[in-house]
């Protein structure tokens, strides 16, 4: 199953068209894309038996918002690929990798214009995003997929000067400028994948590939992250988890490279889709 946020309304995707959930369910489920995660099991059961008929409409990718537009918690994981830890100059984490937040106001949809912070060094990080569908607290890795609503593509856009300046790093602030957390283009439920633990990620700038990896190389897989995070705090329905990025970011290059005005960043994950960000000054 795939769901999306079309112009602020929850839709089911069927044969490439969008079916409005509020109308199709005769008001059983409301139009708010974020609210559906509180009733995820009920919604999945309804959607499995729903007859979309011919009510679907065509849409443009630019009309899509984040499938989780207002999460209560956005948890982001750093150094979760060995090659990215190496290019960043850090040792491979021995326990749970570094965890920070991207503040919720940075969350946007899949096709956006992003304003570059003045005088900054803005970087890219393609990531698999998991959205929580059932409250998870002290769950095991073996049970973790049962708490995941679905997967999406994410970009952990990062302003490195703000992130690394000061007596202690400001990871959350440096990664939370407006538009720095695009998510989408839609949410895909785990059962849609042959193996949800092994998906290819790619990232390109103006057509030049800068990142390529597979989620099987995560140090902490999605289930392991949910187990590790939920051992500390409850994960709530609709929460978003950025799972980490593979090598190829601008910070790790020699010479270092940063996003510039006019650049187009395309981030793709196998079996899900793509994000497309254009940068302005």
C-alpha positions as CSV (number, residue, x, y, z in Angstrom):
1,X,0.0,0.0,0.0
2,X,1.1,3.5,-0.7
3,X,-0.4,6.7,0.9
4,X,0.5,10.3,0.1
5,X,-0.3,13.8,1.2
6,X,-1.9,15.5,-1.8
7,X,-2.3,19.3,-1.2
8,X,-2.8,18.6,2.5
9,X,-5.2,15.7,2.1
10,X,-4.6,12.0,2.8
11,X,-4.8,9.9,-0.4
12,X,-4.4,6.3,-1.3
13,X,-2.4,5.7,-4.5
14,X,-4.0,3.2,-6.9
15,X,-2.6,2.5,-10.4
16,X,-0.8,5.9,-10.3
17,X,-3.8,7.9,-9.3
18,X,-4.8,9.4,-6.0
19,X,-8.0,8.3,-4.1
20,X,-9.2,10.8,-1.5
21,X,-9.4,8.8,1.8
22,X,-12.1,10.9,3.5
23,X,-14.4,10.6,0.5
24,X,-13.7,7.0,-0.2
25,X,-14.3,6.0,3.4
26,X,-17.5,8.1,3.7
27,X,-15.9,10.2,6.5
28,X,-14.6,7.3,8.6
29,X,-11.1,8.7,8.2
30,X,-10.4,12.4,8.0
31,X,-8.3,14.3,5.5
32,X,-5.3,15.0,7.8
33,X,-2.3,12.8,6.6
34,X,-0.7,13.0,10.0
35,X,-3.8,11.9,12.0
36,X,-4.0,8.5,10.2
37,X,-1.1,7.1,12.1
38,X,-3.1,7.2,15.4
39,X,-5.5,4.7,13.7
40,X,-3.0,2.9,11.6
41,X,-4.1,-0.7,12.2
42,X,-7.8,0.3,11.6
43,X,-6.8,2.2,8.5
44,X,-4.7,-0.7,7.1
45,X,-7.7,-3.1,7.6
46,X,-10.0,-0.7,5.8
47,X,-7.6,0.0,3.0
48,X,-7.1,-3.7,2.3
49,X,-10.8,-4.1,1.5
50,X,-11.4,-0.6,0.0
51,X,-12.8,-0.5,-3.6
52,X,-11.2,2.6,-5.2
53,X,-13.4,2.3,-8.3
54,X,-12.8,5.1,-10.8
55,X,-12.5,7.9,-8.2
56,X,-8.7,8.4,-8.5
57,X,-7.3,11.6,-9.9
58,X,-4.0,12.4,-11.6
59,X,-1.6,14.7,-9.8
60,X,1.7,16.4,-10.1
61,X,4.6,15.5,-7.9
62,X,4.9,19.2,-6.9
63,X,1.5,19.0,-5.3
64,X,2.6,16.3,-2.8
65,X,3.6,17.1,0.8
66,X,5.4,15.0,3.3
67,X,3.4,11.8,4.1
68,X,4.2,12.6,7.8
69,X,3.9,16.4,7.7
70,X,3.7,17.2,11.4
71,X,5.5,14.5,13.5
72,X,5.8,14.9,17.2
73,X,9.3,13.5,17.1
74,X,11.9,13.6,14.3
75,X,14.8,11.3,15.2
76,X,17.9,11.4,13.0
77,X,20.8,9.0,13.2
78,X,24.4,9.9,12.3
79,X,27.4,7.7,11.3
80,X,25.2,4.7,10.6
81,X,27.2,3.5,7.5
82,X,30.8,2.5,8.0
83,X,31.9,4.3,4.8
84,X,30.3,7.6,5.9
85,X,31.8,7.4,9.3
86,X,35.2,6.9,7.7
87,X,34.8,9.9,5.3
88,X,33.7,12.0,8.2
89,X,36.8,11.2,10.2
90,X,35.0,9.3,13.0
91,X,35.4,5.7,14.3
92,X,32.5,3.3,13.7
93,X,30.1,3.6,16.6
94,X,30.3,0.7,19.0
95,X,26.9,1.3,20.5
96,X,23.8,3.1,19.2
97,X,25.1,5.8,16.7
98,X,24.7,9.5,17.5
99,X,21.1,10.6,17.6
100,X,19.8,14.1,17.1
101,X,16.6,15.8,15.9
102,X,15.6,17.7,12.9
103,X,13.0,20.2,14.2
104,X,9.6,19.6,12.7
105,X,9.4,23.0,11.0
106,X,12.1,21.8,8.6
107,X,9.8,19.0,7.2
108,X,8.6,19.5,3.6
109,X,7.4,17.5,0.7
110,X,9.3,15.8,-2.2
111,X,9.5,18.6,-4.7
112,X,10.7,22.0,-3.3
113,X,12.8,25.0,-3.6
114,X,15.2,25.4,-0.7
115,X,16.9,28.7,0.2
116,X,20.6,28.3,1.0
117,X,21.6,29.9,4.3
118,X,23.8,32.9,3.7
119,X,27.5,32.2,4.0
120,X,27.0,28.6,4.8
121,X,28.3,25.2,3.6
122,X,25.1,23.3,2.7
123,X,25.5,19.5,2.2
124,X,23.4,16.6,1.1
125,X,22.6,13.3,2.8
126,X,20.1,10.8,1.2
127,X,18.5,8.6,3.8
128,X,15.8,6.0,4.2
129,X,13.1,7.3,6.4
130,X,10.9,5.1,8.6
131,X,7.5,6.4,9.9
132,X,6.1,4.8,13.1
133,X,2.7,3.3,12.9
134,X,2.2,1.9,16.4
135,X,3.6,3.1,19.7
136,X,6.9,1.4,20.4
137,X,8.5,1.3,23.8
138,X,11.1,-1.2,24.8
139,X,10.3,-3.4,21.8
140,X,12.7,-6.0,20.4
141,X,14.3,-5.9,17.0
142,X,12.4,-9.1,16.1
143,X,9.1,-7.2,16.7
144,X,10.1,-3.8,15.3
145,X,8.8,-4.0,11.8
146,X,5.3,-4.5,13.3
147,X,5.6,-0.9,14.6
148,X,6.6,0.6,11.2
149,X,3.8,2.2,9.1
150,X,6.1,2.5,6.1
151,X,9.2,3.8,4.4
152,X,9.9,7.0,2.4
153,X,12.9,8.8,0.9
154,X,14.5,11.5,3.0
155,X,17.1,14.2,2.7
156,X,19.0,15.2,5.8
157,X,20.2,18.6,4.3
158,X,22.9,20.0,6.6
159,X,24.5,23.4,7.0
160,X,28.0,22.3,8.2
161,X,29.2,25.7,9.6
162,X,26.2,26.0,11.9
163,X,26.3,22.3,12.6
164,X,29.9,22.2,13.7
165,X,30.6,25.7,15.1
166,X,30.8,26.5,18.8
167,X,32.2,24.7,21.9
168,X,29.8,21.8,21.2
169,X,28.3,20.8,17.8
170,X,24.8,22.1,17.0
171,X,23.7,19.2,15.0
172,X,20.0,19.8,15.3
173,X,20.1,23.5,14.5
174,X,22.5,23.0,11.6
175,X,20.1,20.5,10.1
176,X,16.8,22.3,10.7
177,X,16.7,25.4,8.4
178,X,13.4,25.7,6.5
179,X,13.1,22.9,3.9
180,X,16.0,20.9,5.2
181,X,13.9,17.7,5.8
182,X,12.1,16.8,2.6
183,X,10.3,13.5,2.9
184,X,8.4,11.5,0.3
185,X,7.2,11.2,-2.4
186,X,4.8,8.9,-0.5
187,X,4.8,6.3,2.2
188,X,5.3,2.6,1.1
189,X,4.3,-0.1,3.6
190,X,7.0,-2.7,4.4
191,X,5.0,-5.6,2.8
192,X,5.5,-3.9,-0.6
193,X,9.2,-4.8,-0.7
194,X,10.8,-8.1,-1.4
195,X,13.3,-7.2,1.4
196,X,12.7,-3.9,3.2
197,X,16.2,-4.3,4.8
198,X,18.0,-4.1,1.4
199,X,17.1,-1.1,-0.7
200,X,19.4,0.9,-3.0
201,X,19.8,4.7,-2.2
202,X,21.2,7.2,-4.8
203,X,21.7,10.9,-4.8
204,X,22.7,13.2,-7.8
205,X,23.5,16.9,-8.2
206,X,22.6,18.3,-11.7
207,X,22.6,14.7,-13.0
208,X,26.0,13.7,-11.5
209,X,25.8,10.8,-9.1
210,X,27.3,11.7,-5.7
211,X,26.0,8.9,-3.5
212,X,25.1,5.3,-3.9
213,X,24.6,2.7,-1.3
214,X,22.3,0.0,0.1
215,X,20.4,-0.2,3.3
216,X,21.8,-3.7,4.0
217,X,25.0,-1.8,4.9
218,X,23.4,0.1,7.8
219,X,25.3,-0.5,11.0
220,X,21.9,-0.4,12.8
221,X,19.1,-1.6,10.6
222,X,15.6,-0.2,10.9
223,X,14.6,-2.9,13.4
224,X,17.8,-2.4,15.4
225,X,17.2,1.4,15.5
226,X,13.7,1.0,16.7
227,X,14.8,-1.4,19.4
228,X,17.6,0.9,20.5
229,X,15.6,4.1,20.4
230,X,12.6,2.6,22.1
231,X,14.7,1.3,24.9
232,X,15.2,5.0,25.9
233,X,12.0,6.7,24.9
234,X,8.5,5.8,23.5
235,X,8.2,6.2,19.7
236,X,4.8,7.6,18.9
237,X,2.5,7.0,15.9
238,X,3.6,9.3,13.1
239,X,7.1,9.8,14.4
240,X,9.8,10.0,11.8
241,X,13.2,8.3,11.9
242,X,16.0,9.4,9.5
243,X,18.2,6.3,9.4
244,X,21.6,7.6,8.2
245,X,23.4,8.3,5.0
246,X,26.1,6.4,3.0
247,X,29.4,7.9,1.8
248,X,29.6,10.6,-0.8
249,X,28.5,13.8,1.1
250,X,30.2,17.1,0.4
251,X,31.9,17.2,3.8
252,X,33.9,14.1,3.1
253,X,35.3,15.1,-0.3
254,X,38.7,16.5,-1.2
255,X,38.2,19.3,-2.0
256,X,35.0,19.7,-0.1
257,X,31.9,20.5,-2.1
258,X,28.7,22.4,-1.2
259,X,25.4,23.0,-2.7
260,X,25.1,26.2,-4.8
261,X,22.4,28.4,-6.2
262,X,20.7,26.7,-9.1
263,X,21.7,23.2,-8.1
264,X,19.1,20.4,-8.4
265,X,19.4,17.6,-5.9
266,X,17.7,14.3,-6.8
267,X,17.4,11.6,-4.1
268,X,16.1,8.2,-5.0
269,X,15.4,4.9,-3.1
270,X,14.6,1.7,-4.9
271,X,11.0,0.7,-4.7
272,X,9.9,4.1,-3.3
273,X,10.6,7.0,-5.6
274,X,12.5,10.3,-5.6
275,X,12.8,13.7,-4.1
276,X,13.8,16.7,-6.1
277,X,15.1,19.9,-4.5
278,X,16.3,23.1,-6.3
279,X,18.5,25.5,-4.3
280,X,18.1,29.3,-4.3
281,X,20.0,32.1,-2.6
